[in-house]
Every structure is written in structure tokens, then in C-alpha cells.
Amino acid sequence: MKNLTEFPEHVFPESVTKYVHALERSGGLIPDLLYPAGLSAFSGLIGASVCTNISTGWTVYPSLWIATIGHSGIKKSPNIGSMLRVNRIIDNKNFELFEASLKEYNSLNPEEKNSVNRPFHKRISLSDATFEAIQAELYKNQLGLTVDKDEILGFFSDLNKYRPSGNEEALLSIYSTQPIDVVRKSSEPFRIKKPFLTMLGGIQIKRLKNLLTADRLANGFASRILYSFPQGPIVKRGDRSEFKFELEEYEALCYRLY
């Protein structure tokens, strides 16, 4: 690929760059994968709690769609997992709270249940879900979600499996944080007033052409995705010393964003 630029790591705070280079040094991980994953982590932690008013009627939220390009052996999972560490810790804790609340709710008698709301699973991320499930989760989780997929093309392809082009059009509305009305035969209708969805996934070089189709280029879908294509040789493991301080600083930043 021609005309590629280096990833602008200077835009990140020092706590992030030190953590990334510690991961590169000790685990042979790749900054050009770590930084995009970090962006999606920060986006998911902030969610729809923050926005920028560009002008009257034009408000932008920090949702991101990110595709990391590379072959299957590039170690996408450990790179992504290192940066989404805090997001996953938060989700694990939220699930434990949900389980405890649900157990308490199920112990109530019918009359007591009628006087309280059924607990719902608060979350900030999803790894595997249909588009219908994502809509339902966005309705319950008003601050938004991050979808983390090993292969982002598979997720986009599944969108149109039963409803050609329709779900991708709905996804474009979500990208713009436009209200969405969901009407189904099997459930009550609901409205997502401020949908927020960040997506992160990998894609192999040879399959990139399947993502950048004429339709997706024409409707602006493809241009909404940030692409990261790691260049150069993969760094081998070197200094395996502990980097507890760098990890603590990175985690502290993530919790401040949340």
C-alpha cells in the first residue's frame, strides 16, 4: 500500500505511550495495533457522556469504527486485549453485580416483583451479537457500547444476511448518533434516542477488497472507518522486565475516563 503515514503517537498522553512501548519491549506487541485498540478503549469508556458542538444542530460524539489490517499471525488478540484490559475488568464487575441483583430479584414473591424493576445487565462492550441484539443492548445501555470482533468483515457481512443493505443503513444512522426507532413483531417497539457504538476488528489484507465495495464507498460507509496497517518487521521479545508502574498509570487513566 502506498502513501501510508506513521501512527501519530504524539497525540497520546505519556501514560499511554509509556505503556505501549513497555508492551512492545516486553511482549513483542505492535504499537500500530496497540494505539488503535487504545482509541477504541477510550471511546468505549467515555461513551455518549461527552460530545462536541461543531455548530447549531451539529453535535459529534467520540464513537469510532476501527479496522486493523494484517495477516492472521499478527497477534491481534493480545494487542487488543492489552488495551481493552480495563473495559473488560469493568464488564466483569458489572456482570457480577447483575448476577447478584438478579438472584435477589428472583427470590422475591410475585407481588414484590411487581413493585420493582427487573435488573438489567449494564455493560460497555460486546464481543459477539446480532444487530438486533446490539440494538436491544443500546436501548438498555444509554452511554453506548463497544463491539470487539476478531474479523470485522464477518460482522458487516452478517448485518445484511437477512435484510440486504438495510442494517448497514441503520448502522450509518448509529454512527451519526441519530435516533432510531426499532419495531419488531416479536417485541414492543422502542426508540434509541442517542445510539453510540464503537467498533474494533481486524481484517486480512486479501479480504480488504471485500470491505471496500462500490456500494460502501458510494454511501460513505467505508470512509467512516479508521484503518491501521502495521508496517515493518514484528519486534521480537526483548526485555521481559515487569512494567507495573506503566500498567498502573494506564489503568488510572482509563478509570478517569469512565
C-alpha positions in Angstrom: 0.0 0.0 0.0 1.3 3.4 -0.9 1.1 6.8 0.8 0.8 5.4 4.3 1.6 7.7 7.3 3.1 6.8 10.6 0.6 6.5 13.5 0.6 9.8 15.3 1.6 8.6 18.8 2.4 12.1 19.9 -1.3 12.8 20.3 -1.5 10.4 23.3 -0.6 11.3 26.9 2.6 10.0 28.2 0.9 7.3 30.3 -0.3 5.7 27.1 2.9 5.9 25.1 5.0 4.5 28.0 2.5 1.6 28.4 2.5 0.9 24.7 6.3 0.8 24.5 6.5 -1.4 27.6 4.3 -3.9 25.9 6.4 -3.6 22.7 9.6 -4.1 24.7 8.5 -7.0 26.9 5.9 -8.8 24.8 6.8 -8.1 21.2 3.5 -6.4 20.7 2.9 -3.8 17.9 2.3 -0.1 18.5 0.3 0.2 15.3 -2.1 -2.3 16.7 -2.0 -1.1 20.3 -2.8 2.5 19.6 -6.0 1.9 17.6 -7.1 -0.6 20.2 -6.4 2.1 22.8 -8.6 4.6 20.9 -11.5 2.2 20.9 -11.0 1.5 24.6 -11.1 5.2 25.4 -14.1 5.7 23.2 -16.0 2.9 24.9 -15.1 4.2 28.3 -16.2 7.8 27.5 -19.3 6.8 25.5 -22.1 9.3 24.9 -21.2 11.2 28.1 -19.2 13.7 26.2 -19.8 15.5 22.9 -18.5 18.4 20.8 -20.9 21.0 19.4 -19.5 21.9 16.0 -22.3 24.3 15.2 -26.1 24.7 15.8 -27.7 21.3 15.2 -24.3 19.5 14.6 -23.1 17.5 17.6 -20.3 15.0 17.4 -19.7 12.1 19.8 -16.4 10.1 20.2 -17.6 6.9 18.5 -15.1 5.2 16.3 -15.0 2.4 13.8 -11.5 0.9 13.5 -10.1 -1.8 11.3 -6.6 -3.2 11.8 -5.2 -4.7 8.6 -2.8 -7.6 8.8 -2.2 -11.3 8.3 -3.7 -13.9 10.6 -0.5 -14.4 12.6 -0.1 -10.7 13.6 -1.2 -11.3 17.2 -4.3 -9.1 17.1 -5.9 -10.7 20.2 -3.1 -10.0 22.7 -2.6 -6.5 21.3 -6.3 -5.7 21.6 -6.7 -7.4 25.0 -3.8 -5.4 26.5 -5.5 -2.1 25.6 -9.1 -3.2 26.4 -8.0 -4.5 29.8 -9.9 -2.0 31.9 -13.0 -2.2 29.8 -13.1 -6.0 30.4 -12.5 -5.6 34.1 -15.4 -3.1 34.3 -17.7 -5.5 32.3 -16.7 -8.4 34.6 -17.6 -6.4 37.7 -20.9 -5.2 36.1 -21.8 -8.8 35.3 -21.1 -9.9 38.9 -23.4 -7.1 40.1 -26.1 -8.1 37.7 -25.9 -11.8 38.8 -26.3 -10.7 42.4 -29.2 -8.4 41.7 -30.9 -11.0 39.6 -30.6 -13.6 42.3 -32.1 -11.2 44.8 -34.9 -10.3 42.3 -35.7 -13.9 41.7 -36.1 -14.5 45.4 -39.0 -12.0 45.6 -42.6 -13.1 45.6 -44.8 -12.1 42.6 -46.3 -9.1 44.5 -42.8 -7.8 45.4 -41.6 -8.2 41.8 -44.4 -6.0 40.6 -43.2 -3.1 42.7 -39.6 -3.1 41.5 -37.8 -3.1 38.1 -36.2 -6.3 36.9 -32.4 -5.8 37.0 -30.6 -5.4 33.6 -27.1 -6.2 32.7 -25.1 -2.9 32.5 -22.3 -3.3 30.0 -19.9 -1.2 27.9 -18.8 -3.8 25.4 -19.9 -6.8 23.3 -17.8 -9.4 21.5 -20.4 -11.4 19.7 -24.0 -10.3 19.0 -26.5 -10.0 16.2 -27.5 -6.5 15.0 -30.9 -7.0 16.7 -29.2 -7.8 20.0 -26.9 -4.8 19.6 -30.0 -2.5 19.2 -31.6 -4.0 22.3 -28.4 -3.5 24.3 -28.0 0.1 23.1 -31.6 0.8 24.3 -30.6 -0.5 27.8 -27.1 0.9 27.9 -27.7 4.6 27.2 -24.0 5.6 27.2 -23.2 3.2 24.4 -21.2 0.0 23.6 -18.0 -1.1 22.0 -18.2 -4.1 19.7 -14.9 -6.1 19.5 -14.6 -8.6 16.7 -11.6 -10.6 15.5 -12.9 -10.3 11.9 -14.8 -7.1 11.3 -15.7 -8.0 7.8 -17.7 -11.0 9.1 -19.7 -8.7 11.3 -20.5 -6.4 8.4 -21.4 -9.3 6.2 -23.8 -10.7 8.8 -25.6 -7.4 9.0 -27.1 -7.9 5.6 -27.7 -11.7 5.8 -31.4 -11.4 6.3 -32.0 -7.7 5.4 -29.9 -6.7 2.4 -28.3 -3.2 2.9 -31.0 -2.3 5.5 -28.9 -2.9 8.6 -25.9 -1.2 7.2 -28.0 1.9 6.5 -29.2 1.7 10.1 -25.6 1.4 11.2 -24.8 4.7 9.4 -27.5 6.4 11.5 -26.0 5.0 14.6 -22.6 6.3 13.6 -24.1 9.8 13.4 -25.8 9.2 16.8 -29.2 9.8 15.2 -32.4 8.4 17.0 -33.5 5.0 15.8 -37.0 3.5 16.1 -37.0 -0.3 16.4 -40.2 -2.1 15.5 -40.5 -5.9 15.6 -43.3 -8.3 15.5 -41.9 -10.3 18.4 -41.5 -7.4 20.9 -42.7 -4.0 21.9 -41.3 -1.1 19.9 -38.6 1.1 21.4 -36.6 4.2 20.5 -32.8 4.6 20.9 -32.6 8.3 21.4 -28.8 8.6 21.3 -27.2 5.5 19.9 -23.4 5.2 20.5 -21.4 2.4 19.0 -17.7 2.0 18.7 -16.4 -1.0 16.7 -12.9 -2.6 16.5 -11.9 -5.5 14.4 -9.2 -7.0 12.3 -9.2 -7.7 8.6 -6.7 -9.6 6.4 -5.1 -7.8 3.5 -6.5 -10.1 0.9 -10.1 -9.5 2.2 -9.9 -5.7 2.2 -11.4 -5.5 -1.2 -14.5 -7.3 0.1 -14.9 -4.5 2.6 -14.2 -1.6 0.3 -17.0 -2.4 -2.2 -18.5 0.1 -4.6 -21.7 0.5 -2.5 -19.8 1.1 0.7 -17.5 3.6 -1.0 -20.5 5.4 -2.6 -22.6 5.7 0.6 -19.7 6.8 2.8 -19.7 3.6 4.9 -16.1 2.8 4.1 -14.9 6.3 4.7 -16.2 6.2 8.3 -13.7 3.5 9.2 -10.2 4.3 10.5 -7.6 1.9 9.1 -4.4 0.9 10.7 -1.9 -1.1 8.7 1.3 -2.1 10.7 4.5 -1.7 8.7 7.9 -3.2 9.2 9.1 -6.3 11.0 7.4 -7.5 14.1 9.6 -6.8 17.1 10.8 -9.9 19.0 10.5 -10.2 22.7 13.4 -8.4 24.4 13.4 -7.0 27.9 10.9 -9.1 29.9 11.1 -7.0 33.0 7.9 -6.0 34.8 6.2 -2.8 34.0 3.9 -2.4 36.9 4.2 1.4 37.1 3.3 1.8 33.4 0.3 -0.5 33.8 -1.0 1.3 36.8 -0.7 4.7 35.1 -2.6 3.4 32.1 -5.3 1.8 34.2 -5.7 5.0 36.2 -6.2 7.0 33.0 -8.9 4.5 31.8 -10.8 4.7 35.1 -10.7 8.5 35.0 -12.3 8.4 31.5 -15.0 6.1 32.8 
